Protein backbone atom coordinates (compact mmCIF):
# COMPACT_ATOMS: atom_id res chain seq x y z
CA UNK A 1 0.00 0.00 0.00
CA UNK A 2 1.36 3.38 -0.97
CA UNK A 3 2.08 5.94 1.68
CA UNK A 4 -0.91 8.33 1.54
CA UNK A 5 1.11 11.23 2.93
CA UNK A 6 3.75 10.72 0.21
CA UNK A 7 1.07 10.67 -2.49
CA UNK A 8 -0.53 13.87 -1.18
CA UNK A 9 2.88 15.56 -0.86
CA UNK A 10 3.88 14.64 -4.42
CA UNK A 11 0.60 15.95 -5.83
CA UNK A 12 1.05 19.17 -3.85
CA UNK A 13 4.59 19.61 -5.24
CA UNK A 14 3.33 19.27 -8.82
CA UNK A 15 0.47 21.69 -8.14
CA UNK A 16 2.96 24.18 -6.70
CA UNK A 17 5.18 23.79 -9.77
CA UNK A 18 2.31 24.73 -12.11
CA UNK A 19 1.42 27.74 -9.91
CA UNK A 20 5.06 28.88 -10.05
CA UNK A 21 5.10 28.43 -13.83
CA UNK A 22 1.94 30.53 -14.16
CA UNK A 23 3.57 33.33 -12.13
CA UNK A 24 6.88 33.09 -14.00
CA UNK A 25 8.60 32.23 -10.71
CA UNK A 26 11.65 30.34 -11.99
CA UNK A 27 13.24 30.10 -8.55
CA UNK A 28 10.21 28.25 -7.16
CA UNK A 29 10.08 26.01 -10.24
CA UNK A 30 13.78 25.12 -9.85
CA UNK A 31 13.46 24.15 -6.20
CA UNK A 32 11.19 21.25 -7.19
CA UNK A 33 13.54 19.80 -9.85
CA UNK A 34 16.46 17.43 -9.34
CA UNK A 35 19.75 18.67 -10.80
CA UNK A 36 19.87 15.63 -13.08
CA UNK A 37 16.22 15.75 -14.21
CA UNK A 38 15.50 13.12 -16.86
CA UNK A 39 13.29 14.52 -19.59
CA UNK A 40 11.44 12.68 -22.37
CA UNK A 41 9.17 14.17 -25.05
CA UNK A 42 6.73 12.79 -27.60
CA UNK A 43 5.10 15.15 -30.05
CA UNK A 44 5.92 17.68 -32.75
CA UNK A 45 9.44 19.11 -32.16
CA UNK A 46 8.19 22.70 -32.21
CA UNK A 47 5.93 21.91 -29.22
CA UNK A 48 8.71 21.34 -26.68
CA UNK A 49 7.40 24.30 -24.68
CA UNK A 50 7.96 22.85 -21.20
CA UNK A 51 11.56 21.86 -21.95
CA UNK A 52 12.33 25.41 -23.04
CA UNK A 53 10.85 26.77 -19.81
CA UNK A 54 12.51 24.23 -17.48
CA UNK A 55 15.95 24.68 -19.06
CA UNK A 56 15.72 28.47 -19.13
CA UNK A 57 15.95 28.53 -22.93
CA UNK A 58 12.75 30.56 -22.97
CA UNK A 59 12.67 33.43 -20.48
CA UNK A 60 8.98 34.06 -21.16
CA UNK A 61 6.70 31.04 -21.45
CA UNK A 62 5.36 30.81 -24.99
CA UNK A 63 2.64 28.42 -23.88
CA UNK A 64 0.48 28.44 -20.76
CA UNK A 65 0.25 25.12 -19.00
CA UNK A 66 -2.99 25.18 -17.04
CA UNK A 67 -3.79 21.62 -15.95
CA UNK A 68 -7.41 20.53 -16.27
CA UNK A 69 -6.62 17.59 -13.99
CA UNK A 70 -3.78 16.49 -11.73
CA UNK A 71 -3.89 12.85 -10.63
CA UNK A 72 -1.57 10.60 -8.65
CA UNK A 73 -1.21 7.14 -10.16
CA UNK A 74 1.10 5.60 -7.57
CA UNK A 75 3.45 6.61 -4.77
CA UNK A 76 6.01 8.10 -7.20
CA UNK A 77 4.07 9.49 -10.18
CA UNK A 78 1.71 12.37 -10.77
CA UNK A 79 -0.03 13.04 -14.09
CA UNK A 80 -1.27 16.42 -15.27
CA UNK A 81 -3.46 16.82 -18.33
CA UNK A 82 -4.60 19.90 -20.19
CA UNK A 83 -5.53 21.44 -23.50
CA UNK A 84 -5.55 24.85 -25.05
CA UNK A 85 -8.02 25.29 -27.89
CA UNK A 86 -8.58 22.52 -30.36
CA UNK A 87 -4.96 21.96 -31.45
CA UNK A 88 -2.96 21.67 -28.23
CA UNK A 89 -3.49 18.70 -25.92
CA UNK A 90 -0.78 17.69 -23.45
CA UNK A 91 -0.06 15.14 -20.74
CA UNK A 92 2.80 15.48 -18.23
CA UNK A 93 3.99 12.53 -16.17
CA UNK A 94 6.13 13.64 -13.21
CA UNK A 95 8.17 11.12 -11.20
CA UNK A 96 9.21 12.23 -7.72
CA UNK A 97 11.73 10.89 -5.24
CA UNK A 98 12.39 12.36 -1.81
CA UNK A 99 10.35 15.48 -2.59
CA UNK A 100 12.08 16.29 -5.89
CA UNK A 101 10.98 15.75 -9.46
CA UNK A 102 13.51 13.35 -10.96
CA UNK A 103 11.82 12.50 -14.25
CA UNK A 104 9.50 14.35 -16.59
CA UNK A 105 7.67 12.83 -19.54
CA UNK A 106 5.74 15.12 -21.86
CA UNK A 107 3.22 13.96 -24.44
CA UNK A 108 1.98 16.68 -26.76
CA UNK A 109 -1.03 15.96 -29.00
CA UNK A 110 -0.74 12.30 -28.02
CA UNK A 111 -3.33 10.05 -26.40
CA UNK A 112 -1.79 8.26 -23.40
CA UNK A 113 -2.69 5.11 -21.49
CA UNK A 114 -0.71 4.14 -18.37
CA UNK A 115 -0.53 0.41 -17.64
CA UNK A 116 0.82 -1.25 -14.52
CA UNK A 117 3.12 -4.10 -15.57
CA UNK A 118 4.88 -4.48 -12.23
CA UNK A 119 4.93 -7.99 -10.77
CA UNK A 120 2.18 -8.77 -8.33
CA UNK A 121 2.60 -10.14 -4.81
CA UNK A 122 2.53 -13.73 -6.11
CA UNK A 123 5.95 -13.49 -7.76
CA UNK A 124 7.84 -12.07 -10.69
CA UNK A 125 5.82 -13.64 -13.49
CA UNK A 126 4.08 -10.98 -15.54
CA UNK A 127 1.00 -12.04 -17.46
CA UNK A 128 -0.31 -10.59 -20.72
CA UNK A 129 -0.76 -6.82 -20.79
CA UNK A 130 -4.55 -7.09 -20.91
CA UNK A 131 -4.54 -8.85 -17.52
CA UNK A 132 -3.01 -5.85 -15.79
CA UNK A 133 -4.95 -2.78 -14.87
CA UNK A 134 -5.03 0.54 -16.62
CA UNK A 135 -3.90 3.11 -14.07
CA UNK A 136 -4.77 6.17 -16.14
CA UNK A 137 -6.02 7.12 -19.59
CA UNK A 138 -6.27 10.44 -21.44
CA UNK A 139 -9.65 12.08 -20.98
CA UNK A 140 -9.61 15.16 -23.18
CA UNK A 141 -13.13 16.07 -22.08
CA UNK A 142 -14.27 19.29 -23.68
CA UNK A 143 -12.32 18.63 -26.88
CA UNK A 144 -13.62 17.71 -30.28
CA UNK A 145 -13.84 13.92 -30.16
CA UNK A 146 -13.45 13.59 -33.94
CA UNK A 147 -9.76 14.51 -33.92
CA UNK A 148 -7.27 11.73 -34.41
CA UNK A 149 -4.05 11.59 -32.39
CA UNK A 150 -1.33 9.01 -32.00
CA UNK A 151 -1.67 6.83 -28.93
CA UNK A 152 1.04 5.52 -26.64
CA UNK A 153 1.15 3.18 -23.68
CA UNK A 154 3.38 4.06 -20.74
CA UNK A 155 4.22 0.85 -18.91
CA UNK A 156 5.29 1.08 -15.28
N, C-alpha and C positions, 0 to 999 in steps of 0.2 A: 504494500500500500504506500502510495506516495505521501510525502510529508506535506500536509495541507498548508502549513505556514510557508514552506518553501514555494509552493505553487502560487500562493497569494502574493508573496514577495516578488517572484519573477514577473508576474503579470503587472504588478505595480511599477516595477522598473521599466518595462516596455511602455506602459502608459506614460510614465514620466519622460521617457525618451521622445515620444511623439509630441508631448507638450513643449519640450525644449526645442524641438525642430520647428514647431509652429511659431515660436517666439524668436527664432534665430539665435538661440542661446547655445553656441558651440561648446562652451566650457562645460555646461551641464550635459550635453550630448556625449562629450568625450569621457566624462567620469563613469559612464555606464559601459564603455567599450574596453575590451582587453587590448593590450598593446599589439598582440599578434592575431587580431581578428581575422578569421577565415571568412572569405566572402565568395558567394557563388551566384551567378545570374543566368536566367533563362528568359529570353525575349529579344526584341529588336535592339541592336547595339546602341542606337540613338536614345534609347529609353533607360539608360543606366543612371537615372537621376539620383537615386539614393547613394550609390557609390561616389558620385561627384560631391555630394554633400558630406558624407562621412570622411572622405579623404581630404576635404578642404579644397578640392579642385574648383568647386563652385562656391564663391563667397555668398552669393544670394541664391537661395533655392529656386530652381526654375520650374519646380513642380511641387504642389502642396499635397503632402501625405496626410490625409485625414481619415483614419481608420473608421470603417462602418461597423467593424466587430474586432474584438481582441479576445482570443480564446486560448486557454492553456490546454495542451493535449497530453502532457505528462509532466513529471517533476522537473524536466530540464528544458522544455520547449513551449514557446508561446507563438501563436499565429495571429497576424493582423491581416485584415482584408479590406480593400477599399476600391472605389472607382470614381473617376472624374469624367463626367459626360459619357458619351457612348463609345469612345475609342480608347479609354485608358482604364484597364482593370489590373489590379496588382494584389499579390499575396506576399507577405513577408513571414519567414519562419526564423525566429530568433532562438538560439540555444544559449542557455546561461549556465555558468558554473561559479559557485561561490560569490554570487551577487554581481557578476560581470557577464556581459554578452561576449561569448567566445566564437560564435559562428552566426553568420547571417546568410540566408538564402532568399533571393528575390526572384519572383516569377511575375513577369509583366505580360499582360494579355495572354495568359496561359491558365487553363483550367487545372486545378491541383486536387489530387486525392492523396491523403496520408494513410498508409497502411502500417499496422504493427506486425512486423515479422520476427520479433524477438521470441526466443524460446519460452515456452510456458514452464510452469512449475514441475511438470512431469519429466523434464529432461531437455536435451539439446536438439531433439529431432523437430524439424520445422516442416509442417505439412504444406499442402498447396496454398497458394496465396488466397484463394477464395474461402479458405477455412479460417483465416484470421480476420479480425475486425477492422473496419474502416474507422480510424480515429477522427478524421476530419475530411470534409469535402467542400470545394468552392461553392458558394451560395449565389453570389451575384444578383441578389434580389434587387429589383428596381431597374435592372438593365434589360435591354431588348433581348429576349430569349432566342431570337432567330440568328444571332451572330455566331459564327463558327470560330473556335479557338483551338489551338493545339492543347492536348491534355497530357499531363505527366503524373506519375505515381512516385511519391516520396516514401521510401521504405525505411522504417526505423526498427 
